[in-house]
Amino acid sequence: MLLYVGKVILLFSISVVVIRLLGKAALAQLTPHDLTAIVFLATLAVTPLISEDMGRAIIGIVVVTILHIIFSKLSLFRWLNRLLIGEPTILIRHGKIIKQNLKRSHYSLIELLATLRAEGYPDLKNVEYAILEPTGDISVIPSKDSILLTPKHLNLDVEYEGMPISLIIEGKIQHKNLNLIGKDAEWLKMKLEQDGYHKMADIFYAAVRDTDESLIIDTGKEFS
């Protein structure tokens, strides 16, 4: 039993490390070789739990990882990119569905309409283009009459509020982020005391905006 548990821990750890090495794109936007690599890795990692052939499984994981890296490099060449990843397909143009492209992409009308509703476009006339990306996502470009007004359209200048940088998470100081803004723990302690907070452990979350030194503080306590 201990040997079996050891196998599970080892194979699980190896799989996590290897998938991490595949890169964030392999998880965020699955291309055909990304998906194939992950499926193969999962299969190879589980195989030794059924049989005793541990060595072959580890070799297989290494080979699949190398193949994934090779395919990723090959996909950078334009002439191979179309073969390995594919091209975007226009499903809607100027509010009109292109039936042949739907059929060619094996994408049903029901799926398309559901995706458009989820994106906030229940009416086709509000869609200028709907494009099926190689990753399987649908990109929707609204018609000019459906574009939401922004300050830019109204020629308004909006002040940049800044991005909050976490300094305390669950009572723990984030020293890397403090170094990022050129501050230290003593500065943070002083700022907290100025705001009436004397115990670091009482603070669930604290952040500072990158435009100034104002703190955002949340103690995690619900309002009564």
Z-matrix of the N, CA and C atoms (Angstrom, degrees):
N
C 1 1.461
C 2 1.538 1 111.53
N 3 1.354 2 115.66 1 -43.06
C 4 1.464 3 119.32 2 179.30
C 5 1.530 4 111.01 3 -63.60
N 6 1.335 5 116.69 4 -36.92
C 7 1.460 6 120.74 5 177.37
C 8 1.530 7 110.71 6 -64.13
N 9 1.324 8 116.22 7 -41.09
C 10 1.473 9 121.41 8 178.89
C 11 1.531 10 110.36 9 -63.82
N 12 1.339 11 116.34 10 -45.92
C 13 1.477 12 120.87 11 179.01
C 14 1.522 13 109.95 12 -61.55
N 15 1.352 14 115.76 13 -39.45
C 16 1.456 15 119.66 14 178.08
C 17 1.512 16 112.23 15 -62.48
N 18 1.344 17 116.35 16 -39.36
C 19 1.463 18 121.21 17 177.18
C 20 1.534 19 111.09 18 -61.90
N 21 1.333 20 114.73 19 -45.17
C 22 1.471 21 119.67 20 -179.16
C 23 1.528 22 110.15 21 -59.79
N 24 1.334 23 116.45 22 -47.42
C 25 1.468 24 120.94 23 -178.68
C 26 1.526 25 110.51 24 -61.95
N 27 1.349 26 117.10 25 -45.91
C 28 1.455 27 121.55 26 -177.93
C 29 1.523 28 111.72 27 -64.10
N 30 1.334 29 117.05 28 -48.51
C 31 1.466 30 120.70 29 -177.33
C 32 1.524 31 111.71 30 -68.05
N 33 1.336 32 115.82 31 -37.64
C 34 1.464 33 119.08 32 178.24
C 35 1.529 34 109.50 33 -63.86
N 36 1.326 35 116.55 34 -44.70
C 37 1.470 36 121.31 35 -178.96
C 38 1.521 37 111.04 36 -63.06
N 39 1.348 38 116.44 37 -44.19
C 40 1.462 39 120.49 38 179.01
C 41 1.527 40 110.64 39 -61.42
N 42 1.334 41 116.97 40 -43.15
C 43 1.466 42 121.24 41 -178.35
C 44 1.521 43 111.38 42 -63.72
N 45 1.335 44 116.66 43 -42.50
C 46 1.471 45 120.42 44 179.30
C 47 1.525 46 110.22 45 -62.17
N 48 1.336 47 116.15 46 -45.26
C 49 1.469 48 120.59 47 -179.80
C 50 1.524 49 110.88 48 -62.75
N 51 1.327 50 116.63 49 -44.89
C 52 1.463 51 121.12 50 -177.51
C 53 1.528 52 111.17 51 -65.62
N 54 1.337 53 117.58 52 -45.58
C 55 1.471 54 120.34 53 178.73
C 56 1.519 55 110.16 54 -63.80
N 57 1.337 56 116.36 55 -34.62
C 58 1.467 57 120.18 56 175.54
C 59 1.528 58 110.30 57 -62.90
N 60 1.333 59 116.37 58 -37.81
C 61 1.459 60 120.95 59 179.41
C 62 1.532 61 112.54 60 -69.63
N 63 1.336 62 116.51 61 -22.79
C 64 1.465 63 119.64 62 178.80
C 65 1.519 64 111.34 63 -65.64
N 66 1.338 65 116.55 64 -23.39
C 67 1.462 66 120.62 65 178.33
C 68 1.512 67 113.29 66 102.34
N 69 1.329 68 115.42 67 159.75
C 70 1.469 69 121.37 68 -177.88
C 71 1.518 70 112.20 69 -64.41
N 72 1.345 71 116.65 70 -32.41
C 73 1.462 72 119.77 71 -178.46
C 74 1.517 73 111.85 72 -62.08
N 75 1.321 74 116.35 73 -30.32
C 76 1.468 75 120.11 74 -179.49
C 77 1.516 76 111.66 75 -66.10
N 78 1.327 77 117.23 76 -23.38
C 79 1.460 78 121.32 77 179.67
C 80 1.520 79 111.57 78 -99.37
N 81 1.323 80 117.20 79 -36.73
C 82 1.461 81 120.63 80 -176.04
C 83 1.519 82 112.42 81 -78.03
N 84 1.355 83 116.80 82 -39.93
C 85 1.452 84 121.13 83 -177.22
C 86 1.525 85 108.66 84 -135.81
N 87 1.307 86 115.81 85 95.54
C 88 1.464 87 120.15 86 -175.28
C 89 1.527 88 111.38 87 -74.46
N 90 1.334 89 115.74 88 115.30
C 91 1.460 90 121.51 89 170.41
C 92 1.526 91 106.99 90 -91.85
N 93 1.342 92 118.68 91 168.85
C 94 1.465 93 119.37 92 -179.14
C 95 1.524 94 113.95 93 -54.23
N 96 1.351 95 117.85 94 -42.81
C 97 1.462 96 118.47 95 -178.71
C 98 1.530 97 111.86 96 -74.68
N 99 1.350 98 117.41 97 -26.78
C 100 1.475 99 120.27 98 174.08
C 101 1.525 100 109.94 99 -63.90
N 102 1.340 101 115.17 100 -51.51
C 103 1.462 102 120.59 101 -177.71
C 104 1.529 103 110.71 102 -62.11
N 105 1.334 104 116.59 103 -43.80
C 106 1.467 105 120.30 104 179.98
C 107 1.521 106 111.24 105 -61.25
N 108 1.331 107 116.20 106 -43.40
C 109 1.465 108 120.60 107 -179.84
C 110 1.520 109 111.28 108 -62.03
N 111 1.325 110 117.29 109 -44.15
C 112 1.466 111 120.88 110 -178.53
C 113 1.530 112 111.08 111 -65.81
N 114 1.347 113 116.71 112 -41.45
C 115 1.471 114 120.40 113 178.38
C 116 1.523 115 110.58 114 -63.81
N 117 1.340 116 116.79 115 -44.78
C 118 1.459 117 121.03 116 179.10
C 119 1.520 118 111.24 117 -62.75
N 120 1.337 119 116.39 118 -42.63
C 121 1.463 120 120.20 119 -179.67
C 122 1.520 121 111.24 120 -62.60
N 123 1.338 122 115.38 121 -42.56
C 124 1.470 123 119.26 122 179.54
C 125 1.523 124 110.74 123 -63.63
N 126 1.333 125 116.51 124 -42.35
C 127 1.475 126 120.66 125 179.93
C 128 1.519 127 111.69 126 -64.77
N 129 1.327 128 115.98 127 -45.86
C 130 1.465 129 120.67 128 -178.62
C 131 1.521 130 111.70 129 -66.20
N 132 1.339 131 115.89 130 -34.45
C 133 1.458 132 119.68 131 -178.64
C 134 1.521 133 111.83 132 -70.38
N 135 1.334 134 116.97 133 -31.60
C 136 1.471 135 120.94 134 -177.39
C 137 1.529 136 111.42 135 -85.09
N 138 1.327 137 116.95 136 -26.25
C 139 1.468 138 120.29 137 -176.08
C 140 1.528 139 114.34 138 -52.22
N 141 1.345 140 120.52 139 -47.08
C 142 1.463 141 120.41 140 -178.76
C 143 1.525 142 114.24 141 -64.03
N 144 1.328 143 117.16 142 -18.71
C 145 1.463 144 119.86 143 177.88
C 146 1.524 145 110.61 144 -73.10
N 147 1.341 146 115.76 145 -19.40
C 148 1.466 147 120.94 146 178.88
C 149 1.525 148 110.12 147 -98.51
N 150 1.338 149 115.70 148 -43.28
C 151 1.465 150 120.18 149 178.53
C 152 1.532 151 109.29 150 -108.26
N 153 1.336 152 115.88 151 -176.05
C 154 1.461 153 120.68 152 -178.35
C 155 1.525 154 112.30 153 -101.98
N 156 1.325 155 117.19 154 2.50
C 157 1.466 156 120.22 155 -173.28
C 158 1.522 157 111.32 156 -84.86
N 159 1.312 158 117.29 157 78.49
C 160 1.464 159 123.89 158 -177.56
C 161 1.528 160 111.46 159 -73.34
N 162 1.327 161 116.09 160 -41.36
C 163 1.462 162 120.77 161 -175.96
C 164 1.513 163 112.72 162 -61.12
N 165 1.341 164 116.50 163 -46.09
C 166 1.464 165 120.12 164 -179.46
C 167 1.527 166 111.78 165 -62.96
N 168 1.315 167 116.23 166 -36.79
C 169 1.461 168 119.39 167 -179.49
C 170 1.525 169 110.66 168 -64.45
N 171 1.323 170 117.29 169 -43.52
C 172 1.463 171 120.71 170 179.98
C 173 1.524 172 110.39 171 -65.74
N 174 1.351 173 116.99 172 -41.00
C 175 1.461 174 120.46 173 176.44
C 176 1.529 175 110.23 174 -61.75
N 177 1.339 176 116.20 175 -42.13
C 178 1.463 177 120.83 176 178.60
C 179 1.516 178 111.90 177 -61.06
N 180 1.327 179 116.99 178 -41.62
C 181 1.465 180 121.30 179 178.91
C 182 1.528 181 110.19 180 -62.33
N 183 1.335 182 116.45 181 -42.77
C 184 1.468 183 120.42 182 178.88
C 185 1.531 184 110.62 183 -63.29
N 186 1.352 185 116.94 184 -43.61
C 187 1.465 186 121.50 185 -179.35
C 188 1.525 187 110.96 186 -63.00
N 189 1.342 188 117.28 187 -44.87
C 190 1.473 189 121.03 188 179.52
C 191 1.525 190 110.42 189 -62.39
N 192 1.329 191 116.77 190 -39.81
C 193 1.461 192 120.34 191 178.63
C 194 1.522 193 111.08 192 -62.66
N 195 1.340 194 116.58 193 -43.93
C 196 1.466 195 120.59 194 178.33
C 197 1.530 196 110.65 195 -63.59
N 198 1.350 197 116.70 196 -42.31
C 199 1.466 198 120.60 197 178.16
C 200 1.523 199 111.43 198 -60.86
N 201 1.327 200 116.02 199 -40.93
C 202 1.471 201 119.65 200 179.52
C 203 1.522 202 110.53 201 -63.26
N 204 1.323 203 117.20 202 -42.05
C 205 1.468 204 120.97 203 178.99
C 206 1.525 205 110.16 204 -62.92
N 207 1.350 206 116.74 205 -42.23
C 208 1.469 207 121.11 206 178.99
C 209 1.527 208 111.19 207 -62.38
N 210 1.351 209 116.34 208 -46.81
C 211 1.470 210 120.25 209 179.58
C 212 1.528 211 111.11 210 -63.54
N 213 1.331 212 116.94 211 -37.76
C 214 1.466 213 120.79 212 178.42
C 215 1.526 214 110.74 213 -62.96
N 216 1.346 215 116.26 214 -40.12
C 217 1.462 216 120.22 215 178.57
C 218 1.530 217 110.73 216 -68.94
N 219 1.337 218 116.54 217 -40.86
C 220 1.461 219 120.30 218 179.55
C 221 1.519 220 112.43 219 -64.36
N 222 1.336 221 116.45 220 -32.32
C 223 1.473 222 120.25 221 -178.56
C 224 1.523 223 111.92 222 -68.61
N 225 1.329 224 117.41 223 -11.57
C 226 1.470 225 120.74 224 177.20
C 227 1.523 226 111.28 225 -75.55
N 228 1.357 227 116.87 226 -20.45
C 229 1.455 228 120.39 227 175.96
C 230 1.525 229 109.34 228 -80.25
N 231 1.312 230 115.85 229 128.06
C 232 1.458 231 120.76 230 -173.00
C 233 1.530 232 112.71 231 -58.11
N 234 1.333 233 116.61 232 -40.63
C 235 1.472 234 119.95 233 -176.09
C 236 1.522 235 112.47 234 -70.93
N 237 1.350 236 116.57 235 -22.00
C 238 1.468 237 120.00 236 176.65
C 239 1.523 238 112.05 237 -96.46
N 240 1.329 239 115.72 238 -18.72
C 241 1.461 240 119.72 239 -177.63
C 242 1.520 241 111.77 240 -59.81
N 243 1.325 242 116.12 241 -41.18
C 244 1.472 243 120.49 242 -179.92
C 245 1.520 244 111.29 243 -63.65
N 246 1.349 245 116.20 244 -37.53
C 247 1.464 246 120.51 245 -177.85
C 248 1.528 247 111.26 246 -73.67
N 249 1.332 248 117.73 247 -42.96
C 250 1.462 249 122.29 248 -174.53
C 251 1.520 250 113.33 249 -82.48
N 252 1.322 251 117.16 250 -36.72
C 253 1.468 252 120.79 251 -174.50
C 254 1.525 253 112.15 252 -111.81
N 255 1.332 254 116.52 253 -40.15
C 256 1.460 255 119.29 254 -178.76
C 257 1.520 256 111.70 255 105.30
N 258 1.313 257 116.21 256 -176.88
C 259 1.458 258 122.33 257 -178.35
C 260 1.533 259 109.90 258 -125.67
N 261 1.342 260 116.77 259 155.72
C 262 1.470 261 119.54 260 174.41
C 263 1.527 262 110.52 261 -64.16
N 264 1.316 263 115.87 262 147.07
C 265 1.464 264 121.15 263 179.44
C 266 1.519 265 109.48 264 -124.37
N 267 1.325 266 116.68 265 125.95
C 268 1.465 267 121.21 266 179.35
C 269 1.524 268 109.39 267 -78.41
N 270 1.321 269 116.96 268 119.98
C 271 1.465 270 121.65 269 179.90
C 272 1.528 271 111.95 270 -100.19
N 273 1.334 272 116.95 271 -28.86
C 274 1.469 273 121.47 272 177.58
C 275 1.516 274 107.65 273 -134.22
N 276 1.353 275 116.59 274 131.58
C 277 1.461 276 121.37 275 175.39
C 278 1.518 277 108.30 276 -129.77
N 279 1.318 278 115.92 277 123.26
C 280 1.468 279 122.37 278 179.95
C 281 1.526 280 112.44 279 53.17
N 282 1.353 281 115.72 280 41.76
C 283 1.456 282 120.33 281 176.77
C 284 1.514 283 115.11 282 80.63
N 285 1.332 284 117.80 283 2.52
C 286 1.462 285 122.02 284 -178.39
C 287 1.530 286 109.96 285 -112.64
N 288 1.332 287 115.28 286 132.03
C 289 1.468 288 120.05 287 179.37
C 290 1.520 289 110.10 288 -77.03
N 291 1.326 290 116.22 289 133.65
C 292 1.460 291 121.48 290 176.92
C 293 1.528 292 107.48 291 -94.69
N 294 1.320 293 116.14 292 97.46
C 295 1.460 294 121.70 293 -171.81
C 296 1.521 295 113.22 294 -60.44
N 297 1.346 296 117.14 295 -42.38
C 298 1.455 297 119.47 296 -177.02
C 299 1.534 298 111.75 297 -64.21
N 300 1.330 299 116.75 298 -33.48
C 301 1.469 300 119.82 299 178.36
C 302 1.524 301 111.10 300 -71.96
N 303 1.323 302 116.55 301 -34.91
C 304 1.464 303 120.51 302 175.09
C 305 1.525 304 110.03 303 -62.01
N 306 1.332 305 114.90 304 -46.40
C 307 1.464 306 120.15 305 -178.22
C 308 1.519 307 111.09 306 -65.63
N 309 1.342 308 116.29 307 -42.44
C 310 1.463 309 121.20 308 -178.76
C 311 1.530 310 111.25 309 -65.16
N 312 1.336 311 116.74 310 -31.71
C 313 1.470 312 121.16 311 -177.54
C 314 1.524 313 112.40 312 -89.06
N 315 1.337 314 117.44 313 -1.83
C 316 1.466 315 122.29 314 -177.16
C 317 1.541 316 110.79 315 56.06
N 318 1.334 317 114.64 316 40.59
C 319 1.462 318 121.47 317 -178.73
C 320 1.522 319 107.42 318 -115.62
N 321 1.321 320 116.82 319 120.08
C 322 1.464 321 119.80 320 -174.98
C 323 1.525 322 111.32 321 -78.39
N 324 1.322 323 115.33 322 155.85
C 325 1.455 324 121.22 323 178.50
C 326 1.526 325 110.88 324 -63.56
N 327 1.335 326 116.14 325 -35.99
C 328 1.468 327 120.32 326 179.64
C 329 1.526 328 110.25 327 -62.41
N 330 1.349 329 116.41 328 -43.74
C 331 1.466 330 120.19 329 178.36
C 332 1.523 331 111.14 330 -63.10
N 333 1.331 332 116.61 331 -41.79
C 334 1.460 333 121.17 332 -179.42
C 335 1.524 334 111.10 333 -62.82
N 336 1.333 335 116.65 334 -47.35
C 337 1.470 336 120.37 335 -179.38
C 338 1.526 337 111.13 336 -64.38
N 339 1.332 338 117.18 337 -38.01
C 340 1.466 339 120.77 338 178.77
C 341 1.524 340 110.26 339 -64.50
N 342 1.341 341 116.54 340 -41.31
C 343 1.464 342 120.67 341 178.96
C 344 1.521 343 111.24 342 -64.87
N 345 1.330 344 116.50 343 -41.34
C 346 1.467 345 120.37 344 179.10
C 347 1.524 346 111.33 345 -63.78
N 348 1.339 347 116.32 346 -39.74
C 349 1.475 348 119.48 347 177.69
C 350 1.519 349 110.70 348 -64.53
N 351 1.339 350 115.45 349 -40.67
C 352 1.464 351 119.54 350 179.84
C 353 1.526 352 111.35 351 -64.11
N 354 1.346 353 116.40 352 -29.86
C 355 1.463 354 121.13 353 179.08
C 356 1.525 355 112.11 354 -84.13
N 357 1.352 356 116.29 355 -4.41
C 358 1.464 357 119.92 356 178.56
C 359 1.515 358 114.59 357 93.25
N 360 1.345 359 116.88 358 21.66
C 361 1.467 360 120.83 359 -179.43
C 362 1.533 361 109.86 360 -127.95
N 363 1.333 362 117.59 361 76.05
C 364 1.463 363 120.28 362 -179.49
C 365 1.531 364 113.67 363 -72.28
N 366 1.344 365 116.59 364 -19.20
C 367 1.469 366 121.30 365 -177.38
C 368 1.532 367 108.95 366 -108.04
N 369 1.335 368 117.00 367 124.67
C 370 1.463 369 121.54 368 -177.78
C 371 1.523 370 113.00 369 -61.80
N 372 1.326 371 117.21 370 -28.04
C 373 1.461 372 119.35 371 -177.70
C 374 1.532 373 112.03 372 -66.49
N 375 1.334 374 115.95 373 -16.62
C 376 1.463 375 120.08 374 178.85
C 377 1.528 376 112.76 375 -89.69
N 378 1.337 377 115.65 376 1.94
C 379 1.465 378 120.17 377 -178.00
C 380 1.528 379 109.56 378 -109.24
N 381 1.324 380 115.91 379 118.12
C 382 1.465 381 120.41 380 176.26
C 383 1.528 382 109.79 381 -78.43
N 384 1.332 383 115.98 382 -48.91
C 385 1.453 384 121.75 383 176.91
C 386 1.526 385 109.96 384 -141.20
N 387 1.320 386 116.48 385 142.46
C 388 1.468 387 122.68 386 167.71
C 389 1.520 388 105.53 387 -126.30
N 390 1.337 389 116.15 388 122.27
C 391 1.459 390 121.39 389 -172.74
C 392 1.517 391 110.02 390 -121.45
N 393 1.328 392 115.69 391 126.45
C 394 1.459 393 121.61 392 174.83
C 395 1.520 394 108.25 393 -83.94
N 396 1.336 395 116.13 394 112.98
C 397 1.453 396 121.35 395 -176.95
C 398 1.537 397 110.56 396 -79.87
N 399 1.337 398 117.75 397 159.97
C 400 1.471 399 120.57 398 178.58
C 401 1.526 400 113.18 399 -58.91
N 402 1.339 401 117.11 400 -24.60
C 403 1.468 402 120.72 401 179.66
C 404 1.521 403 112.69 402 -81.36
N 405 1.360 404 117.37 403 -5.71
C 406 1.459 405 120.60 404 -179.67
C 407 1.514 406 113.81 405 98.46
N 408 1.339 407 117.44 406 -7.98
C 409 1.461 408 121.16 407 178.12
C 410 1.525 409 110.24 408 -79.17
N 411 1.335 410 114.96 409 155.66
C 412 1.463 411 120.83 410 175.25
C 413 1.528 412 108.77 411 -106.80
N 414 1.333 413 115.87 412 121.92
C 415 1.465 414 120.73 413 174.96
C 416 1.519 415 108.55 414 -97.28
N 417 1.340 416 116.01 415 126.91
C 418 1.462 417 120.71 416 -177.65
C 419 1.528 418 109.64 417 -112.11
N 420 1.333 419 115.67 418 125.39
C 421 1.460 420 121.47 419 175.74
C 422 1.522 421 106.79 420 -109.76
N 423 1.333 422 117.98 421 112.56
C 424 1.472 423 119.80 422 -176.35
C 425 1.516 424 112.16 423 -72.32
N 426 1.325 425 115.19 424 157.87
C 427 1.462 426 120.25 425 174.89
C 428 1.521 427 108.98 426 -69.32
N 429 1.324 428 117.13 427 160.44
C 430 1.469 429 121.11 428 -174.47
C 431 1.527 430 111.97 429 -62.60
N 432 1.350 431 116.98 430 -27.18
C 433 1.469 432 119.83 431 179.50
C 434 1.524 433 112.06 432 -77.74
N 435 1.353 434 116.77 433 -12.77
C 436 1.464 435 120.10 434 -176.36
C 437 1.526 436 112.83 435 -106.97
N 438 1.332 437 116.46 436 -1.43
C 439 1.463 438 119.81 437 -179.46
C 440 1.519 439 109.47 438 -71.80
N 441 1.327 440 116.40 439 129.11
C 442 1.450 441 121.04 440 179.34
C 443 1.516 442 110.50 441 -68.06
N 444 1.326 443 115.98 442 140.74
C 445 1.463 444 120.84 443 178.26
C 446 1.513 445 110.37 444 -68.17
N 447 1.307 446 115.69 445 138.10
C 448 1.462 447 121.81 446 176.13
C 449 1.523 448 108.37 447 -123.09
N 450 1.322 449 118.20 448 164.16
C 451 1.470 450 120.03 449 177.15
C 452 1.527 451 112.46 450 -53.71
N 453 1.340 452 117.18 451 -31.52
C 454 1.461 453 120.15 452 -179.78
C 455 1.525 454 111.02 453 -64.09
N 456 1.357 455 116.44 454 -39.78
C 457 1.465 456 119.88 455 179.17
C 458 1.527 457 111.25 456 -63.32
N 459 1.327 458 116.79 457 -31.23
C 460 1.457 459 122.04 458 -177.80
C 461 1.522 460 112.49 459 -94.95
N 462 1.345 461 115.58 460 7.03
C 463 1.471 462 121.30 461 -179.12
C 464 1.524 463 112.49 462 57.18
N 465 1.327 464 115.28 463 39.71
C 466 1.464 465 120.32 464 178.84
C 467 1.526 466 109.88 465 -102.60
N 468 1.320 467 115.60 466 139.31
C 469 1.461 468 120.31 467 175.70
C 470 1.525 469 108.77 468 -91.25
N 471 1.321 470 115.93 469 122.59
C 472 1.457 471 121.23 470 179.85
C 473 1.523 472 108.81 471 -112.12
N 474 1.312 473 115.54 472 127.93
C 475 1.462 474 120.11 473 -178.04
C 476 1.526 475 110.40 474 -72.34
N 477 1.318 476 115.35 475 135.50
C 478 1.464 477 120.88 476 178.35
C 479 1.524 478 109.56 477 -70.15
N 480 1.341 479 116.15 478 123.11
C 481 1.463 480 120.32 479 -176.18
C 482 1.519 481 113.12 480 -81.86
N 483 1.305 482 117.00 481 -18.16
C 484 1.458 483 119.73 482 179.96
C 485 1.525 484 112.47 483 92.12
N 486 1.333 485 115.55 484 156.89
C 487 1.459 486 121.35 485 179.42
C 488 1.522 487 109.74 486 -98.13
N 489 1.345 488 117.57 487 128.25
C 490 1.465 489 119.76 488 178.15
C 491 1.531 490 111.15 489 -67.74
N 492 1.314 491 116.49 490 130.32
C 493 1.462 492 122.51 491 177.13
C 494 1.517 493 108.29 492 -109.71
N 495 1.336 494 115.92 493 121.26
C 496 1.467 495 120.82 494 -176.01
C 497 1.521 496 110.84 495 -66.10
N 498 1.338 497 115.53 496 130.06
C 499 1.465 498 121.23 497 177.58
C 500 1.526 499 111.71 498 -114.15
N 501 1.349 500 116.14 499 -29.33
C 502 1.462 501 120.89 500 177.28
C 503 1.524 502 108.15 501 -135.51
N 504 1.314 503 116.83 502 129.32
C 505 1.461 504 122.26 503 174.89
C 506 1.519 505 108.07 504 -129.91
N 507 1.326 506 114.88 505 118.56
C 508 1.470 507 122.31 506 -178.61
C 509 1.529 508 111.45 507 52.13
N 510 1.329 509 115.38 508 45.36
C 511 1.460 510 121.20 509 175.30
C 512 1.510 511 115.07 510 79.89
N 513 1.350 512 118.34 511 0.76
C 514 1.461 513 122.22 512 -177.97
C 515 1.527 514 110.08 513 -107.50
N 516 1.350 515 115.84 514 131.66
C 517 1.455 516 121.04 515 179.12
C 518 1.531 517 109.93 516 -71.94
N 519 1.326 518 116.54 517 135.54
C 520 1.461 519 122.68 518 176.90
C 521 1.533 520 107.97 519 -95.64
N 522 1.321 521 115.72 520 87.64
C 523 1.466 522 121.48 521 -172.22
C 524 1.531 523 112.61 522 -63.32
N 525 1.336 524 117.47 523 -34.23
C 526 1.464 525 119.69 524 179.27
C 527 1.519 526 111.53 525 -62.47
N 528 1.339 527 115.76 526 -40.60
C 529 1.463 528 119.42 527 179.78
C 530 1.520 529 111.19 528 -71.25
N 531 1.334 530 117.34 529 -33.47
C 532 1.465 531 120.56 530 175.02
C 533 1.533 532 109.72 531 -62.42
N 534 1.324 533 116.52 532 -44.40
C 535 1.465 534 120.46 533 178.16
C 536 1.526 535 111.36 534 -62.91
N 537 1.347 536 115.29 535 -33.32
C 538 1.460 537 120.73 536 -179.21
C 539 1.521 538 111.76 537 -61.55
N 540 1.338 539 116.53 538 -35.86
C 541 1.470 540 120.34 539 -179.42
C 542 1.527 541 111.84 540 -98.46
N 543 1.338 542 116.03 541 7.41
C 544 1.455 543 120.21 542 176.32
C 545 1.517 544 114.33 543 74.13
N 546 1.324 545 117.65 544 30.44
C 547 1.467 546 122.17 545 -179.66
C 548 1.525 547 109.71 546 -122.02
N 549 1.334 548 115.58 547 171.66
C 550 1.461 549 119.78 548 178.23
C 551 1.527 550 110.05 549 -131.28
N 552 1.321 551 115.89 550 -179.28
C 553 1.468 552 121.00 551 -176.76
C 554 1.530 553 112.07 552 -64.01
N 555 1.333 554 117.14 553 -33.62
C 556 1.472 555 120.23 554 179.46
C 557 1.517 556 111.15 555 -64.92
N 558 1.331 557 116.04 556 -39.32
C 559 1.471 558 119.74 557 177.40
C 560 1.525 559 110.28 558 -63.98
N 561 1.323 560 116.44 559 -42.75
C 562 1.458 561 120.55 560 -179.93
C 563 1.527 562 111.09 561 -63.42
N 564 1.328 563 115.81 562 -43.29
C 565 1.462 564 120.25 563 178.74
C 566 1.522 565 111.09 564 -60.56
N 567 1.341 566 116.23 565 -41.77
C 568 1.460 567 120.68 566 179.21
C 569 1.531 568 111.20 567 -64.15
N 570 1.334 569 117.15 568 -43.08
C 571 1.464 570 120.95 569 179.72
C 572 1.525 571 111.22 570 -63.62
N 573 1.336 572 116.33 571 -39.79
C 574 1.462 573 120.32 572 179.48
C 575 1.520 574 111.33 573 -65.84
N 576 1.331 575 116.29 574 -41.58
C 577 1.464 576 120.24 575 179.14
C 578 1.524 577 111.36 576 -65.17
N 579 1.334 578 115.85 577 -33.45
C 580 1.466 579 119.25 578 176.60
C 581 1.520 580 111.59 579 -64.33
N 582 1.320 581 115.73 580 -30.45
C 583 1.466 582 121.23 581 178.89
C 584 1.526 583 112.31 582 -91.52
N 585 1.331 584 116.83 583 3.97
C 586 1.462 585 120.61 584 175.30
C 587 1.516 586 115.13 585 90.50
N 588 1.330 587 117.64 586 16.69
C 589 1.462 588 121.03 587 179.22
C 590 1.530 589 108.73 588 -111.89
N 591 1.334 590 115.99 589 117.51
C 592 1.466 591 120.70 590 -173.42
C 593 1.522 592 112.88 591 -109.66
N 594 1.332 593 118.09 592 -13.16
C 595 1.460 594 121.00 593 179.59
C 596 1.524 595 110.23 594 -119.24
N 597 1.324 596 115.23 595 118.66
C 598 1.453 597 120.81 596 -178.69
C 599 1.531 598 111.55 597 -61.88
N 600 1.321 599 116.23 598 -35.35
C 601 1.465 600 120.62 599 -176.86
C 602 1.523 601 112.48 600 -66.65
N 603 1.336 602 117.15 601 -19.12
C 604 1.462 603 121.05 602 -179.37
C 605 1.527 604 112.14 603 -81.74
N 606 1.324 605 117.12 604 -7.91
C 607 1.461 606 120.70 605 -175.78
C 608 1.534 607 109.46 606 -100.78
N 609 1.321 608 115.74 607 119.73
C 610 1.460 609 121.46 608 -179.35
C 611 1.525 610 110.71 609 -79.44
N 612 1.327 611 115.82 610 -40.44
C 613 1.462 612 120.82 611 -177.88
C 614 1.525 613 109.36 612 -150.79
N 615 1.324 614 116.54 613 135.00
C 616 1.460 615 121.85 614 174.35
C 617 1.521 616 108.47 615 -142.85
N 618 1.318 617 116.03 616 140.14
C 619 1.465 618 121.20 617 -179.49
C 620 1.517 619 109.21 618 -143.92
N 621 1.315 620 115.90 619 161.49
C 622 1.460 621 121.96 620 176.59
C 623 1.528 622 107.45 621 -128.95
N 624 1.326 623 116.79 622 141.36
C 625 1.462 624 120.34 623 178.59
C 626 1.527 625 109.42 624 -78.27
N 627 1.337 626 115.87 625 147.10
C 628 1.456 627 118.82 626 -177.19
C 629 1.528 628 113.40 627 -76.67
N 630 1.339 629 116.90 628 -2.53
C 631 1.461 630 120.00 629 179.14
C 632 1.525 631 112.36 630 -95.93
N 633 1.319 632 117.43 631 -22.52
C 634 1.462 633 120.85 632 178.62
C 635 1.527 634 108.58 633 -150.43
N 636 1.308 635 116.87 634 -168.23
C 637 1.463 636 120.84 635 -177.94
C 638 1.535 637 112.49 636 -109.97
N 639 1.327 638 116.22 637 22.70
C 640 1.454 639 119.29 638 179.26
C 641 1.523 640 109.88 639 -78.11
N 642 1.339 641 115.93 640 135.58
C 643 1.456 642 121.28 641 -177.20
C 644 1.522 643 111.76 642 -93.60
N 645 1.319 644 114.69 643 146.22
C 646 1.469 645 122.16 644 169.87
C 647 1.516 646 105.57 645 -110.58
N 648 1.334 647 116.97 646 119.80
C 649 1.461 648 120.78 647 -172.82
C 650 1.513 649 110.68 648 -124.19
N 651 1.325 650 116.06 649 134.53
C 652 1.463 651 121.98 650 176.25
C 653 1.537 652 107.02 651 -135.37
N 654 1.324 653 115.98 652 121.33
C 655 1.461 654 119.94 653 -179.47
C 656 1.529 655 112.35 654 -84.45
N 657 1.352 656 115.82 655 -9.35
C 658 1.461 657 118.77 656 179.35
C 659 1.514 658 113.64 657 81.21
N 660 1.317 659 116.77 658 2.77
C 661 1.468 660 120.33 659 -179.42
C 662 1.517 661 109.53 660 -90.21
N 663 1.328 662 116.50 661 135.01
C 664 1.447 663 121.08 662 179.48
C 665 1.518 664 110.01 663 -76.12
N 666 1.346 665 112.90 664 149.99
C 667 1.460 666 117.71 665 176.73
C 668 1.522 667 109.51 666 -71.57
N 669 1.305 668 115.85 667 138.17
C 670 1.462 669 120.51 668 179.84
C 671 1.512 670 110.23 669 -87.27
